Amino acid sequence: MLQADTVKGYIEAGLQCDHIEVEGDGQHFYATIVSPEFRGLMTLKQQQKVYAALGERMKSEIHALSMKTYTPEKWLEIKASNG
């Protein structure tokens, strides 16, 4: 069974991450990803970068991945507003 830390490592290997959290049950995962590579990209393009980092694993090892993607600047705004 695939572990959340393994999925996290796959993403980090293919995408520069300032912050990443991954949770899951072995097939279904939820990730929060903060990357400077997301700057200037719409949410769909940001998520496509994550899927590209995971590559073929999305077809074989990972059944489902829900994610929230943020630029470092947006992440700082969110953290500041949550106090």
trRosetta pair geometry for C-beta under 8 A, 3 or more apart (Angstrom, degrees):
i j d omega theta_ij theta_ji phi_ij phi_ji
1 26 3.8 -37 -174 -141 110 127
1 27 7.8 -74 -150 -40 89 76
2 6 5.6 -121 -166 72 79 135
2 7 6.5 75 157 -49 117 96
2 24 7.6 -19 103 105 96 136
2 26 5.5 127 53 -160 67 55
2 27 7.1 108 42 -77 110 42
2 61 5.3 105 -70 173 145 105
2 62 6.8 -95 89 -81 168 69
3 6 4.6 101 62 -2 81 103
3 7 7.4 -149 98 -2 47 83
3 26 7.4 -12 -79 -102 37 65
4 7 5.7 -53 -152 36 38 111
4 8 6.3 44 148 -23 67 105
4 22 4.4 175 -177 115 91 94
4 23 5.4 -14 -122 -125 151 22
4 24 4.7 155 -86 31 94 91
4 29 6.3 151 -115 -128 80 107
5 8 5.3 -48 -147 35 35 118
5 9 6.4 39 152 -21 64 103
5 22 7.3 167 -77 71 27 117
6 9 5.6 -52 -152 34 32 113
6 10 6.6 36 149 -21 63 101
7 10 5.6 -49 -151 31 35 115
7 11 6.6 32 152 -16 65 103
7 22 5.0 -165 88 175 109 155
7 24 6.6 51 13 15 151 147
7 29 5.3 -112 143 -124 177 165
7 31 7.3 -128 130 -72 121 124
7 54 7.7 0 -153 -112 81 115
7 62 6.6 95 -112 -93 118 126
7 65 7.6 178 -166 -107 138 118
8 11 5.9 -58 -153 36 31 108
8 12 6.2 26 153 -16 66 110
8 20 5.7 144 -147 124 94 122
8 21 7.8 -39 -105 -157 122 16
8 22 4.2 -152 -66 17 91 132
8 31 7.6 166 -92 -119 72 113
9 12 5.6 -56 -140 41 31 110
9 13 6.2 37 158 -27 65 106
10 13 5.9 -56 -151 29 27 114
10 14 6.9 -5 161 5 60 110
10 53 6.8 128 141 137 76 91
10 54 5.6 59 137 -113 126 69
10 57 6.0 -48 -158 30 157 169
11 14 6.5 -82 -156 48 29 92
11 15 5.7 -40 174 39 71 116
11 17 6.7 59 127 -50 102 141
11 20 6.2 172 97 -150 132 152
11 22 7.3 159 12 -61 137 135
11 31 6.9 137 -54 -152 165 156
11 33 6.6 -112 169 -106 144 131
11 50 6.2 -8 -131 -148 109 86
11 53 5.2 71 -136 117 51 139
11 54 6.6 -13 -81 -64 71 87
12 15 6.9 -83 -116 61 21 72
12 17 5.4 -79 -108 21 76 128
12 20 6.4 -142 -69 30 95 158
13 53 7.1 142 74 -173 69 99
14 52 6.9 -160 155 111 134 73
14 53 2.9 163 90 -142 125 82
14 54 7.2 -139 41 -38 149 35
14 55 7.4 178 -83 -25 162 99
15 33 7.4 18 111 -173 142 135
15 35 5.7 -47 160 -112 107 153
15 37 6.1 -120 -159 39 87 150
15 49 6.1 106 -110 146 126 102
15 50 6.5 -30 -36 -101 164 56
15 53 4.3 -57 -26 -80 106 148
16 35 5.7 122 87 -151 68 98
16 36 6.1 -33 103 44 123 93
16 37 5.5 129 48 -29 97 112
17 20 4.4 -4 175 -37 150 117
17 33 6.0 -83 -123 -157 113 86
17 34 6.5 94 -165 69 74 59
17 35 5.2 -56 -103 -85 53 91
18 34 4.6 -66 64 110 97 105
18 35 6.4 171 5 -98 83 33
18 36 6.6 90 -36 -30 115 84
18 72 5.1 53 18 -93 166 106
18 75 7.3 -177 85 47 126 159
19 32 7.3 -29 122 118 100 97
19 33 7.5 164 91 -154 65 31
19 34 3.9 30 48 35 94 124
19 75 6.4 153 39 -168 135 158
20 31 6.7 -15 -165 -167 88 103
20 32 7.0 169 -148 87 41 61
20 33 5.2 13 -112 -113 88 70
20 34 7.0 -140 -63 29 57 70
21 31 6.7 164 85 -151 54 54
21 32 4.6 15 48 46 100 101
22 29 5.8 -7 -169 -173 98 118
22 30 7.3 157 -152 81 51 46
22 31 4.7 -11 -101 -100 79 90
23 29 6.9 157 84 -154 41 66
23 30 5.1 -12 61 58 92 95
23 31 7.8 -180 23 -76 60 47
24 27 7.4 -164 171 55 114 28
24 28 5.8 -173 -150 94 94 48
24 29 3.4 -37 -79 -101 138 70
24 30 6.4 166 -73 14 77 63
25 28 5.5 15 38 51 102 88
25 29 8.0 -151 23 -73 57 54
27 62 7.1 143 -162 -152 48 40
27 63 3.9 21 173 12 99 125
27 64 6.9 51 138 23 78 80
28 63 5.9 -48 -67 75 64 108
28 64 4.5 1 -120 62 78 107
28 65 7.9 -175 -159 -74 47 37
28 66 7.9 22 -180 -1 88 96
29 62 6.3 -50 11 -147 123 112
29 64 7.0 175 29 94 61 61
29 65 4.9 -9 69 -111 99 74
29 66 7.3 -167 98 31 51 65
30 65 7.6 162 -87 -160 27 53
30 66 4.8 -14 -111 69 76 99
30 67 7.1 167 -162 -83 48 47
31 50 7.4 167 88 -160 144 145
31 65 6.4 -3 6 -170 113 101
31 66 7.4 166 24 88 65 51
31 67 4.4 -13 67 -111 92 95
31 68 7.5 -158 101 33 55 59
32 67 7.2 167 -83 -158 28 69
32 68 5.0 -7 -115 62 74 101
32 70 7.6 5 -176 6 84 111
33 50 6.1 152 34 -95 168 127
33 67 6.1 -2 6 -169 110 120
33 68 7.3 168 27 85 66 52
33 69 5.1 -17 70 -112 98 73
33 70 7.3 167 90 28 50 69
34 38 7.9 -100 -161 19 39 136
34 69 7.8 156 -87 -163 34 51
34 70 4.9 -25 -106 75 78 97
34 71 7.3 38 -157 146 76 11
34 72 5.8 90 170 -89 109 56
34 75 4.4 14 -118 -61 132 155
35 38 4.9 107 75 -14 88 99
35 46 7.7 158 55 -153 113 99
35 49 7.5 -139 83 111 154 140
35 69 7.2 -34 25 -161 101 97
35 70 8.0 129 22 76 57 50
35 71 7.4 -62 75 -116 48 44
35 72 7.7 -95 108 -44 8 80
36 39 5.9 -11 -175 -17 58 114
36 71 6.9 59 -118 -153 38 78
36 72 5.7 -6 -78 -13 76 116
37 41 7.9 6 137 1 62 139
37 49 6.0 177 124 179 122 158
38 41 5.3 -105 -164 48 54 114
38 46 4.4 34 -130 -118 106 112
38 49 7.1 -148 -86 42 73 149
38 69 5.6 178 -111 158 148 110
38 70 6.8 134 81 116 159 18
38 71 4.8 -142 88 -79 105 70
39 71 5.1 88 -82 -124 66 127
39 73 7.8 74 -103 12 99 113
41 45 3.9 -124 -171 92 110 122
41 46 5.0 143 105 -58 122 76
41 49 7.3 46 138 -20 173 129
42 45 5.1 90 55 10 72 104
42 46 7.2 -133 99 -8 36 90
43 46 5.5 -54 -148 33 34 115
43 47 6.3 30 157 -16 67 105
43 69 6.4 148 -144 57 71 110
44 47 5.9 -58 -150 38 30 109
44 48 6.4 34 151 -23 64 105
45 48 5.4 -49 -146 33 34 116
45 49 6.8 42 151 -24 62 98
46 49 5.8 -52 -161 26 33 113
46 50 7.1 31 145 -15 63 101
46 69 3.9 171 138 115 130 151
47 50 5.5 -49 -154 33 42 113
47 51 6.4 41 149 -16 69 103
47 67 6.2 152 -119 71 95 123
47 69 5.9 -150 -67 -12 66 141
48 51 5.5 -51 -145 39 37 113
48 52 6.2 42 152 -24 66 103
49 52 5.5 -50 -147 34 31 114
49 53 6.6 37 150 -22 62 101
50 53 5.6 -51 -153 31 34 113
50 54 6.6 25 151 -11 65 106
50 65 7.7 -152 132 132 124 142
50 67 6.0 -90 100 89 172 176
50 69 6.6 -137 -33 -84 130 128
51 54 5.7 -60 -150 42 34 108
51 58 5.8 9 -150 -53 85 159
51 65 7.9 169 -90 68 78 139
52 55 6.8 29 -178 -70 37 62
54 57 4.7 -104 175 63 85 110
54 58 4.9 88 114 -45 124 95
54 62 6.6 -41 -175 21 140 147
54 65 7.4 -160 -49 -23 170 165
55 58 7.1 178 90 5 26 92
56 59 5.4 -55 -166 37 60 110
56 60 6.0 22 147 3 86 114
57 60 6.1 -77 -137 54 34 89
57 61 4.5 -34 -161 39 82 115
57 62 5.5 54 141 0 88 105
58 61 7.9 -27 -58 53 15 75
58 62 5.3 -41 -115 64 45 112
58 65 7.0 -75 -120 5 97 127
62 65 5.6 15 160 -45 133 107
70 74 4.4 -138 -162 88 96 112
70 75 4.3 121 121 -61 138 87
70 78 6.9 -75 -125 2 156 139
71 74 4.7 91 50 9 81 102
71 75 6.9 -144 89 -7 41 88
72 75 5.6 -56 -147 36 31 115
72 76 6.5 34 155 -21 65 103
73 76 5.9 -53 -153 32 31 111
73 77 6.7 34 149 -19 63 103
74 77 5.5 -50 -153 33 37 116
74 78 6.4 36 151 -19 67 104
75 78 5.7 -54 -149 36 32 111
75 79 6.3 30 154 -17 66 107
76 79 5.7 -55 -143 40 31 110
76 80 6.1 31 156 -20 65 108
77 80 5.8 -60 -148 37 26 110
77 81 6.3 19 158 -15 64 110
78 81 6.0 -59 -146 39 28 106
78 82 6.3 18 158 -12 64 112
79 82 6.0 -63 -146 42 28 106
80 83 7.5 33 175 -73 34 39
